[in-house]
Amino acid sequence: MRRNTDYSAEMGRYETALSSDYKKQNGVFYTPVELCRRILREIKVRRGSVLLDPCCGAGSFLFAARAMGFTRLYGADRDEGAVAFCGDRLKTGTVKCLDTLGNDGSSVLAALHLPEKADFVVGNPPYAPMTGNCRIQSGDRAFLQRVRTSGKNLFLAALLRSFELVKDGGTVSYIIPKNFLHVASYGPLRKEILRQKAVVSIVDLGVCFKNVRGEQVVFTVKNRPPSPRHSVLLERDTGTEFEKRARIPQNFYRDEIILFDSREEYRIYRKLCGRHPPLGRAVRSIARGRCAESGAVSGKAIRKFGYRDRKTPENGDRILLQNIYSAESGVIAACGGNLEAGQTVTVLVPRESGRCRYILGLLHSRLVNFYLYKFCYNSSTLTMHTDAGYLGKVPYARGNARQTAAVEELSAGLEHSEYLSEEWLEEMEALNRLVYRIYGMSEEESAYIDRCVRKIQSKRWSNGG
Ligand SMILES: C[S@@+](CC[C@H](N)C(=O)[O-])C[C@H]1O[C@@H](n2cnc3c(N)ncnc32)[C@H](O)[C@@H]1O
C-alpha cells in the first residue's frame, strides 16, 4: 500500500504536468491526502457507506478513505488522465471519466452503476468564474439558470449537483471558497442552504492552496432541514487537526455566516449589533474616489489621521480612507476636506456635518478594527477593500456630547502630534479606552478585543511595539 506522502508526491507530479490554462479553466488543484483524512474523520464516515467524490481529480479523498479502511468508494472527473491515474493506483473500476456538473445526478449515478444515492459526497470541487471558455456544457437550462443566479462559479454548480447525488439525510462535505460565507452575490444560495439543510460544521482552512487565490473552508451539511435547535460547529485547521472554536445556533444565521472564533466573540458581536445601528445609516455615502488627475490623493498618500505629502485640511465634511485594508495595518484614514480623491481611496461623507473627526476616531479604534476584521472580513488575513458593503456594517455609537467632544479632541491631537511618536501612541491608547466606553464594553470584553487585535495588527500602532 502506498503511503500518503508517496501518493501526494505522485499526484503533485501529475498536476504540475497539466498546462496552467487547463488548470485555470477546470479549477484543478489537488488536496493533500492528510487534509482529506482530517475531513473524513470530521464527517464520521461509517463502515459500509457509499462515499462519492464527483470531481475526484487524482483521487486524494478516495485514497485517504481507502487507507482508513472504507471500501465502497466512487469517483468521477472530466479529466481522463486523472481518472486513469486513480484507476491505476487505487485498482478500482469505480472511478469514471464523467462531466458531473453538466450531467444531472441521476445520469451520473447511473454511469457509476450506483443503484442508490451516496451516503457521503465529498471533495474539493473546481472553483472558476464562468466566463469565456469556462462554461458548463449542459442542455439543462433550468440548472444553468440556477447556477447563473447563484453566482456563476463552477463550485456553486458542484454544490447544487451534490444535493442530487446524496441521500436524504446524507452528508455533503466540500472544500469551498471562504467568501461563499459572506459575499453578497452568493446570498440567494447561501440563504437557501441555511433554510433547507442542517449545516454540521465549517472549518476555516485559511489560505490553503499555494496557487489558488483566496481562503477556503470545509463546509459540511446534512441533506435534511435543520431542527429548530440545530447548531453549527465552527472550527479552525491547525495543520494537524481541526480545533473546535464555537457552536452557534443555525437559526442565528439568516444570510452571512460569520466564523466566530469563540463564544465570547459571538456575545460581543450580538451586543454591538443589538445596541448600535450600522454606520451605513449615519453616512450620506461611502464610495470610491474617481479623480484621475495627478494631484488627487492616492491611497498610499494617506496615513492614520493625516497625509504623507500634504497638510490635513482643517475643515470639511469628508473622510478619505485607503481603499485597501489589511488586518495588520487596520483602517488608514484622514479628514479629507475638499481634497480630490483617486480610485485607490474610499470617500466617506457623514450624514451630519461636523461628525468627521468623531467618526475618524472611531474608525481607527481597536474596537472598530476588531469588528471589521472579524465580522465584516470574516477573519481574512488577505487584503480587502474598505467598500460600502463592509464599512457600512460597522456599528455606529453616536456618543453623547461629552464623549463626542473628547473623541474629536483626540483625533485633532493625533493629526498634530508627531506621527508614531510616544505622544501619538499615548493619544491612540486614550482613544481606544474612550471608544470602548462609548460602545459600553466591559473590562473583559475590552481585554478580549485588545488581545485579539494585538495579535493581528502590526506592533507599530501601539505603545510597547
Ligand atoms: C480542485 S480539483 C480537486 C480534485 C480532487 N477532488 C482533490 O480534492 O484533490 C477539481 C477537479 O474538478 C474536476 N472538474 C472540473 N470540471 C469538472 C466537471 N464538469 N465534471 C467533473 N469534474 C470536473 C477537475 O478536472 C479537477 O480534477
The ligand as an SDF file (V2000), in Angstrom:
LIG
                    3D

 27 29  0  0  0  0  0  0  0  0999 V2000
   -9.9840   21.3990   -7.1540 C   0  0  0  0  0  0  0  0  0  0  0  0
   -9.7470   19.9370   -8.1260 S   0  0  0  0  0  0  0  0  0  0  0  0
   -9.9210   18.7760   -6.8450 C   0  0  0  0  0  0  0  0  0  0  0  0
   -9.7180   17.3840   -7.1800 C   0  0  0  0  0  0  0  0  0  0  0  0
   -9.8950   16.4240   -6.0320 C   0  0  0  0  0  0  0  0  0  0  0  0
  -11.2730   16.3840   -5.5660 N   0  0  0  0  0  0  0  0  0  0  0  0
   -8.9950   16.7620   -4.8970 C   0  0  0  0  0  0  0  0  0  0  0  0
   -9.5170   17.2010   -3.8690 O   0  0  0  0  0  0  0  0  0  0  0  0
   -7.7920   16.6270   -4.9960 O   0  0  0  0  0  0  0  0  0  0  0  0
  -11.2450   19.9370   -9.0430 C   0  0  0  0  0  0  0  0  0  0  0  0
  -11.4060   18.8060  -10.0260 C   0  0  0  0  0  0  0  0  0  0  0  0
  -12.6550   19.0110  -10.6870 O   0  0  0  0  0  0  0  0  0  0  0  0
  -12.5370   18.4940  -11.9960 C   0  0  0  0  0  0  0  0  0  0  0  0
  -13.6290   19.0350  -12.8280 N   0  0  0  0  0  0  0  0  0  0  0  0
  -13.7590   20.2860  -13.3120 C   0  0  0  0  0  0  0  0  0  0  0  0
  -14.8930   20.3870  -14.0090 N   0  0  0  0  0  0  0  0  0  0  0  0
  -15.4970   19.1730  -13.9460 C   0  0  0  0  0  0  0  0  0  0  0  0
  -16.6950   18.6350  -14.4810 C   0  0  0  0  0  0  0  0  0  0  0  0
  -17.5130   19.3880  -15.2260 N   0  0  0  0  0  0  0  0  0  0  0  0
  -17.0070   17.3280  -14.2390 N   0  0  0  0  0  0  0  0  0  0  0  0
  -16.1600   16.5640  -13.4910 C   0  0  0  0  0  0  0  0  0  0  0  0
  -15.0070   17.0080  -12.9700 N   0  0  0  0  0  0  0  0  0  0  0  0
  -14.6740   18.3020  -13.1930 C   0  0  0  0  0  0  0  0  0  0  0  0
  -11.1600   18.9410  -12.4300 C   0  0  0  0  0  0  0  0  0  0  0  0
  -10.6830   18.1350  -13.5000 O   0  0  0  0  0  0  0  0  0  0  0  0
  -10.3580   18.7430  -11.1170 C   0  0  0  0  0  0  0  0  0  0  0  0
   -9.7600   17.4880  -11.1020 O   0  0  0  0  0  0  0  0  0  0  0  0
  1  2  1  0
  2  3  1  0
  2 10  1  0
  3  4  1  0
  4  5  1  0
  5  6  1  0
  5  7  1  0
  7  8  2  0
  7  9  1  0
 10 11  1  0
 11 12  1  0
 11 26  1  0
 12 13  1  0
 13 14  1  0
 13 24  1  0
 14 15  1  0
 14 23  1  0
 15 16  2  0
 16 17  1  0
 17 18  1  0
 17 23  2  0
 18 19  1  0
 18 20  2  0
 20 21  1  0
 21 22  2  0
 22 23  1  0
 24 25  1  0
 24 26  1  0
 26 27  1  0
M  CHG  2   2   1   9  -1
M  END
$$$$
